[in-house]
Amino acid sequence: MSYETDEEKVEAIKKWWKENGLSVIAGALIGLGAIYGWRFWLDYRDSVAAQASTAFEQLLMTAGGATQAEGVAERADLIREEFGSTPYVALSALVAAKALYEAGDAAAAMAALEDVVADAPDPALTRIAALRLARIQVAEGQLEAAAHTITTNDVSPAFAGEFAAVRGDIAAARGDVAAARTAYQQAIEQGTGLSQLIRLKLDNLPSAG
């Protein structure tokens, strides 16, 4: 569309603004609101993460010994209540489980680890919790439960060696020497971080036959 004079151009602009100005302003406000809303969310998220990190550091300071297990567990519960959307919940539960087990409360330690297995936001944390849970279950003589934990969670090549080592412990506890030897050998081949300990367990297995 062309206009003969500047006056016609001005009139056309006025007409267009009258018809579309409100929607333009509304769109601009919505856009600005989205930008500021997003920035507010980022600031809030960073603030929560910083607070959760501080709370976790305080928990680690509390976890200085087995006598502090109750305090550690209480701090872990507070982190769960206040910072439930952060990974620090799972990390705190792992620390609490260790303190509880060292204090002799195996049941509470296993419950904490079961929560991590069920709710951890990161698969690696789930695998770590499952390994610790299975090891405690073996130590407590809960071999069927340990075997179930391993079967359910041995799904990552990165942890295959560690899970194989626990399978070896389960087989050894059951008196199945052949299965224990096979599992321990697999653990070494698949790169367990406890290779020296596993070799010692392997060497101490009874001879076949």
C-alpha positions as CSV (number, residue, x, y, z in Angstrom):
1,M,0.0,0.0,0.0
2,S,1.3,3.5,-1.0
3,Y,0.4,6.9,0.3
4,E,0.3,10.1,-1.6
5,T,1.3,12.5,1.2
6,D,2.9,12.4,4.6
7,E,-0.5,13.3,6.1
8,E,-1.9,10.1,4.7
9,K,0.9,8.1,6.2
10,V,0.4,9.7,9.6
11,E,-3.4,9.0,9.5
12,A,-2.7,5.4,8.5
13,I,-0.3,4.9,11.4
14,K,-2.8,6.4,13.8
15,K,-5.5,4.1,12.5
16,W,-3.3,1.1,12.8
17,W,-2.2,2.0,16.4
18,K,-5.9,2.5,17.4
19,E,-6.7,-0.9,16.1
20,N,-3.6,-2.8,17.3
21,G,-1.9,-0.7,20.0
22,L,-3.5,-2.4,22.9
23,S,-2.4,-5.9,21.7
24,V,1.1,-4.6,21.1
25,I,1.4,-3.2,24.7
26,A,-0.1,-6.4,26.1
27,G,2.3,-8.5,24.2
28,A,5.2,-6.4,25.4
29,L,4.1,-6.6,29.0
30,I,3.7,-10.3,28.8
31,G,7.1,-10.6,27.2
32,L,8.7,-8.5,29.9
33,G,6.8,-10.4,32.6
34,A,8.1,-13.7,31.3
35,I,11.7,-12.4,31.3
36,Y,11.5,-11.0,34.8
37,G,9.6,-14.1,36.0
38,W,12.3,-16.4,34.6
39,R,15.0,-14.3,36.2
40,F,13.2,-14.4,39.5
41,W,12.9,-18.2,39.3
42,L,16.6,-18.5,38.5
43,D,17.5,-16.3,41.4
44,Y,15.2,-18.2,43.7
45,R,16.6,-21.6,42.5
46,D,20.2,-20.4,43.0
47,S,19.2,-19.2,46.5
48,V,17.6,-22.5,47.5
49,A,20.7,-24.4,46.1
50,A,23.0,-22.2,48.2
51,Q,21.0,-22.7,51.3
52,A,20.8,-26.4,50.8
53,S,24.5,-26.6,50.2
54,T,25.1,-24.8,53.5
55,A,22.8,-27.1,55.3
56,F,24.6,-30.1,53.9
57,E,27.9,-28.7,54.9
58,Q,26.6,-28.4,58.5
59,L,25.4,-31.9,58.4
60,L,28.8,-33.1,57.3
61,M,30.3,-31.3,60.2
62,T,27.8,-33.0,62.6
63,A,28.8,-36.4,61.2
64,G,32.0,-36.5,63.1
65,G,31.4,-39.7,64.8
66,A,29.0,-42.5,65.6
67,T,27.7,-40.7,68.7
68,Q,26.4,-38.0,66.4
69,A,24.1,-40.3,64.4
70,E,20.9,-39.0,65.9
71,G,21.9,-35.4,65.1
72,V,22.9,-36.3,61.6
73,A,19.6,-38.1,61.0
74,E,17.7,-35.0,62.3
75,R,19.6,-32.7,60.0
76,A,18.9,-35.0,57.1
77,D,15.2,-34.9,57.8
78,L,15.3,-31.1,57.9
79,I,17.0,-31.0,54.6
80,R,14.4,-33.3,53.1
81,E,11.6,-31.0,54.5
82,E,13.1,-27.7,53.4
83,F,15.0,-28.5,50.3
84,G,13.1,-31.5,48.9
85,S,13.7,-30.5,45.3
86,T,17.5,-30.6,45.5
87,P,20.0,-33.5,45.2
88,Y,21.2,-32.7,48.8
89,V,18.3,-34.7,50.1
90,A,19.8,-37.9,48.7
91,L,23.3,-36.9,49.7
92,S,22.2,-36.2,53.2
93,A,20.5,-39.5,53.5
94,L,23.6,-41.3,52.4
95,V,25.6,-39.6,55.1
96,A,22.9,-40.3,57.7
97,A,22.8,-43.9,56.7
98,K,26.5,-44.3,57.3
99,A,26.3,-42.6,60.7
100,L,23.3,-44.7,61.7
101,Y,25.0,-48.0,60.7
102,E,28.2,-47.1,62.5
103,A,26.1,-46.3,65.6
104,G,24.6,-49.8,65.4
105,D,21.2,-48.9,64.0
106,A,21.2,-51.1,60.9
107,A,17.4,-50.9,60.5
108,A,17.4,-47.1,60.3
109,A,20.4,-47.1,58.0
110,M,18.7,-49.4,55.6
111,A,15.5,-47.4,55.7
112,A,17.4,-44.2,54.8
113,L,19.1,-46.0,51.9
114,E,15.8,-47.4,50.7
115,D,14.5,-43.9,50.5
116,V,17.4,-42.8,48.4
117,V,17.0,-45.8,46.1
118,A,13.3,-44.9,45.6
119,D,13.6,-41.1,45.3
120,A,17.2,-40.1,44.2
121,P,17.1,-37.6,41.3
122,D,20.3,-39.0,39.9
123,P,20.8,-42.6,38.7
124,A,24.3,-42.7,40.1
125,L,23.1,-41.8,43.6
126,T,20.5,-44.6,43.2
127,R,23.2,-47.1,42.4
128,I,25.4,-46.0,45.2
129,A,22.6,-46.3,47.7
130,A,21.6,-49.7,46.4
131,L,25.2,-51.0,46.8
132,R,25.4,-49.7,50.3
133,L,22.0,-51.2,51.1
134,A,22.9,-54.6,49.7
135,R,26.2,-54.7,51.7
136,I,24.3,-54.0,54.9
137,Q,21.7,-56.6,54.1
138,V,24.5,-59.1,53.5
139,A,26.1,-58.1,56.8
140,E,22.8,-58.5,58.6
141,G,22.2,-61.9,57.0
142,Q,19.3,-60.7,54.8
143,L,20.6,-62.6,51.8
144,E,17.3,-62.8,49.9
145,A,16.8,-59.0,50.3
146,A,20.3,-58.3,49.2
147,A,19.9,-60.5,46.1
148,H,16.7,-58.6,45.3
149,T,18.4,-55.2,45.7
150,I,21.2,-56.3,43.4
151,T,18.9,-57.8,40.7
152,T,16.7,-54.7,40.7
153,N,19.5,-52.1,40.6
154,D,22.4,-53.7,38.6
155,V,21.6,-51.9,35.4
156,S,24.6,-49.7,34.8
157,P,28.0,-50.9,33.4
158,A,29.7,-48.2,35.5
159,F,28.7,-50.1,38.6
160,A,28.8,-53.7,37.3
161,G,32.0,-54.6,39.1
162,E,30.7,-53.4,42.4
163,F,27.5,-55.2,42.1
164,A,29.3,-58.4,41.0
165,A,31.4,-58.1,44.2
166,V,28.3,-58.1,46.3
167,R,26.9,-61.0,44.4
168,G,30.1,-62.8,45.4
169,D,29.5,-62.0,49.0
170,I,26.0,-63.3,48.8
171,A,27.1,-66.5,47.2
172,A,29.9,-67.0,49.8
173,A,27.5,-66.4,52.6
174,R,25.3,-69.1,51.2
175,G,28.2,-71.5,50.9
176,D,28.1,-71.5,47.1
177,V,31.8,-71.4,46.5
178,A,31.7,-71.8,42.7
179,A,29.2,-68.9,42.3
180,A,31.2,-66.8,44.7
181,R,34.4,-67.4,42.8
182,T,32.7,-66.6,39.5
183,A,31.2,-63.4,40.8
184,Y,34.5,-62.2,42.4
185,Q,36.4,-62.8,39.2
186,Q,33.7,-60.8,37.3
187,A,34.1,-58.0,39.8
188,I,37.8,-57.8,39.2
189,E,37.4,-58.0,35.4
190,Q,34.7,-55.4,35.4
191,G,36.8,-52.9,37.4
192,T,35.7,-52.9,41.0
193,G,37.2,-50.2,43.1
194,L,37.9,-52.8,45.8
195,S,40.0,-55.1,43.7
196,Q,42.6,-55.9,46.4
197,L,39.9,-56.8,48.9
198,I,38.1,-58.9,46.3
199,R,41.3,-60.7,45.4
200,L,41.8,-61.5,49.1
201,K,38.3,-62.8,49.3
202,L,38.8,-64.9,46.2
203,D,42.1,-66.3,47.5
204,N,40.4,-67.2,50.8
205,L,37.6,-69.2,49.2
206,P,37.8,-73.0,49.9
207,S,39.3,-75.1,47.1
208,A,36.8,-76.6,44.7
209,G,35.9,-80.2,45.4
